Amino acid sequence: MKGKLVELSTKEFDVLKALIEERGKVLSREALLEKVWGIEESSDLDTRTVDQHIARLRDKLGSAADNVVTEKMLGINSGDLDKLERKGIK
């Protein structure tokens, strides 16, 4: 992956940016919906768009996606995103 361009949609980039900005923290689906899509938390909202964007990001990032970890019942943890930078993904 090092030195290769990874094409991301605008929202995929925004999700990755949100994870990098909150490096090492667990972000809930609701937190990502608010941060990336501007949708404030709503108990009536049932969407899988965050899951779909994370899945596409993992697919595009290849082995570097090992640093994007789903914490069951908590959210998405960006893990050691310094590894992404060392692999040439910024």
Steps between C-alpha positions, in 0.01 A plus 500: 500500500794733562533761232174401330209737460176388657190647341237584758160657465448826685313327782758218525767766534293682763456177699874429485574860600262472798673180611843661469388808692374275782799266478493223759146579615188296437244686290142380508290480186303797635817705553611434142153584366518834679864577415494391133138537392387771743216278625442552869434198717149369464358185652266478201787486252593152379767523234781274385671766291791527748550121484493508121754783481730327751476177298593682177787678678635168627477354152686793343767522774598135465731378779511851647133451593613278788534829690128575473349276765134444585447484874183295542221699663723811522597628156800539273852535641761653274772300673854597413443723200868594511542163326282629215730799460805274506338290227465812288133573565444854623 
